[in-house]
């Protein structure tokens, strides 16, 4: 992008970074809930499914974290 970004462009990039961070935190919270559900599941199959869902949520959180960092870096340029 251009070296002469407007304040609006910078604010937009900062807002995108915040949105990604919120998504990351939401995914991490969801993973923790699913882990707890897996531990308390009466059915071992349900527990395994919940563990898989938790792993998926953690992977999504990593993607959102990387995106947030990249967007924050772009906003500061």
C-alpha positions in Angstrom: 0.0 0.0 0.0 1.0 3.6 -0.3 3.3 5.2 2.2 0.8 8.1 2.6 -2.1 6.3 4.2 -5.0 8.4 5.3 -6.1 8.3 9.0 -9.3 6.6 7.8 -7.2 3.8 6.2 -5.2 3.4 9.3 -8.3 3.3 11.5 -9.9 0.7 9.2 -6.8 -1.5 9.4 -6.7 -1.1 13.2 -10.4 -2.0 13.4 -9.8 -5.1 11.3 -7.0 -6.1 13.6 -9.3 -5.7 16.7 -12.0 -7.8 15.0 -9.5 -10.6 14.3 -8.3 -10.4 17.9 -11.9 -10.7 19.2 -12.4 -13.7 16.9 -9.2 -15.3 18.2 -10.3 -14.9 21.8 -13.7 -16.3 21.0 -12.2 -19.3 19.3 -9.9 -19.9 22.3 -12.9 -19.7 24.7 -14.9 -22.1 22.6 -12.0 -24.6 22.6 -11.8 -24.4 26.4 -15.5 -25.1 26.7 -15.3 -28.0 24.3 -12.4 -29.5 26.2 -14.4 -29.3 29.4 -17.4 -30.9 27.6 -15.1 -33.7 26.4 -13.9 -34.3 29.9 -17.5 -34.6 31.3 -19.1 -36.5 28.4 -20.7 -39.7 29.3 -20.2 -41.2 25.9 -16.6 -41.7 24.7 -17.5 -40.9 21.1 -19.1 -37.6 22.1 -15.9 -36.8 24.1 -13.7 -37.6 21.1 -15.9 -35.4 18.9 -15.7 -32.5 21.4 -11.9 -32.9 21.5 -11.8 -32.7 17.7 -14.0 -29.6 17.8 -11.7 -28.0 20.4 -8.6 -28.7 18.2 -10.4 -27.1 15.2 -11.3 -24.0 17.3 -7.6 -23.7 18.5 -6.5 -23.8 14.8 -8.9 -21.1 13.9 -7.7 -19.0 16.8 -4.1 -19.3 15.5 -5.2 -18.1 12.1 -7.0 -15.1 13.6 -4.0 -14.3 15.8 -1.7 -14.2 12.8 -4.2 -12.1 10.9 -4.5 -9.7 13.8 -0.8 -9.2 14.1 -0.4 -8.7 10.3 -3.3 -6.1 10.3 -1.9 -4.3 13.3 1.5 -4.1 11.5 -0.1 -2.8 8.4 -2.0 -0.1 10.4 1.2 1.1 11.9 3.0 1.6 8.6 
